[in-house]
Amino acid sequence: MSTEATTNCLTTAWTMHEPELRGWLRHRLGNPAEADDLLQDVFLKALRQGERFCSVHNARAWLFEVARNTLADQLRVARNTVDLPDDFPALVLETDTVDTLTACLPRVLSELSDEDRDALTLCDLQGMQQGEFARAKGLGLSAVKSRLQRARLRLRERMSLACQVQLDETGHVADFVPRK
């Protein structure tokens, strides 16, 4: 088969299926420019096939399979990135400090009243809804909210004393003495 016949075969198939391929890629990617770039890659892959492309039984199916594979390859290597804040190392340090501070929590919880410990453990640590806690304890929702507020204040005071928590100027945990 001559180069001209191969070019005609590809041009004919491309003319027939390019609009549908473009629409399919744009729908999948949501970005017309990226879809057009991928469409160009598909055309180049078809062009590289030369005479073999003309012997394909179903050109539309072949083009869509190549488009699907090219899209999958692009999505596989694409990485979403997130800009990190300038104070990222400070945030990591603060997170590590707070995570380590949780080692002090069981001791401090054990020193609170049963009422405070129960409310904090069920609602704040285990995620029970305040309304559900209110029903279980036969209390009104506003009473539970007040109880939790007071219990959190007492927990904070005990953590500050028992673990010698030091806050920075913004109110974040800066340092503490771990105690179990």
N, C-alpha and C positions, 0 to 999 in steps of 0.2 A: 504494500500500500504506500502511496506517495505521501510526502510531507503535507502536500496541499489537501489530499483526501483526509488525512488525520486531522488537520486544522479545521476542515469543513465539518467533520464528524463532531469534534469537540465544540465548535462554535454553534452548531445546531442544537446540541444537547444543552449547552450553557444558555442559549437564548430562550429555550423552552422552560428551563427549570430555575434559572437565577432569581427571578422575582419571588418564587415560592421559598427558595432557600434563604434569601435575604429576610423575608418575613419571619420564617421559623427561627433564625438566629437572633433577630431583633427581639422577638417575643421571649426567647430563653435568656438573653443577656440583659435586656432592658436598657441597652446602651447602643445607639445606632452606629457610632464610630467603631466600637469593638466588634460589632456584628459585621461591618464592612471589612474590617481587617481579617476576620476569620474567613469571610467569604472569599477574599483574595487568596488566602492560604489554600482553600479548597480548590480554587481554580488552578493554582500553581501545581497542586498535587495531581490534578487531572491532566494538566499539560505535560507533566513529567512522565505520565504513563505512555504517552506517544500512541503507537499503533494499538497497544493493548486496550486503551480506552475504547476504541471503536469496536473491539470484539466483545465488549461487555454487553450482556443480554438486556439488562435494564439500567440505562444510564441514570435515570432519576433515582433509583434505589441506591446505586453506587455513590452518587453525589451526596445523598442524604446520609449514608453510612459514614462517608469520609467526614462530612460536616459534624455529625454526632461525635465521632472519635476525636476530631480536632477540638471541638468544644470541651469534651471531657478532659483532654490533655491540658487545655488552658486552665480549666477550673481546678485541676489537680495541682498545678504549680502556682496558682494564684494564692497570694497570702494577704489577708486583711491585716492592716497595721493600725496601731493606735499610737498617737503621739503621747509621749510620757511628759508629765509636768516637770518643770525645772527642779523642783524639790523632791524628785523621786527617791533619791537615797534616804532622805529624811523620813519620807512616808514608809519606806521599807523598815527602817530602824524603829519607827513608832509602832508599826504593825507587829514586829517581832517582840517589842517590849510589852505590848498589850497581850499578845498571845502567851508570853511567858508569865505575865501577871495572872492569868487564869489558874496557874498552879496554886495560887493563894486563895482562890475562891472556895474550895471545899471547906477549908478551915474556918473562914469567915462565915460561911453559911451555917456551919454547925454551931456558931456562937450566937446566931440570931434566934429570936423567938420562933416557936413552931408556926405561928400565924404568918410571920414575915417569910420564913423559909419556904412554907407551903406555897404562898402566893408567887414568890420569885421563881421557885423551881418549876411550878406548873405553867405559869404564864410566860415568863421571860426565857427560861431555859428549854422547856419542852414544847413551847408554842401553843399552848391551850388558849383558845379565844377567851377574852375577858367575860363575855356574856355567858359562855359555857361554864366558866369558873364560878360566876355569880349564881347560876342555877344549881350547880353542884353543892355550893356552900349555903344556899338559901339566903343569898344577899342580893341587894339591888346593884345594878351596874355602876351607879355613881359611888356606892360604898366600896366596890372592888377597885375602881379607879383610884380612889383616895387611899385605900389600903396599899395598893401597889406603889403609889407615889411615896408614901411614908416609908415603906419597906426599902425602896431604892435609895432613899436618903440615908437610912440607917446602914444599909450595905456599903454605901460610899464612905460614910464616916468610919465604919469598922475597917474597910480596906485601907483607908488612909492611915489609920492608927496601927493596925496589925502588920501591914506590909510596908509601912512608911513610904507611901506613894507620894512622889513629888511631881507637880504639874509645871509645865512651862508657861510662858506669858500668854499663850493662846488657849490655855486650859487643857492641853493634851498631856497624857502621861509622858513624863520625861525620864523618870527613874523610880525604882522601888527596891525594897529588900525582900527577896523571895523567902517565904516561910510556909512550911507545910504543916 
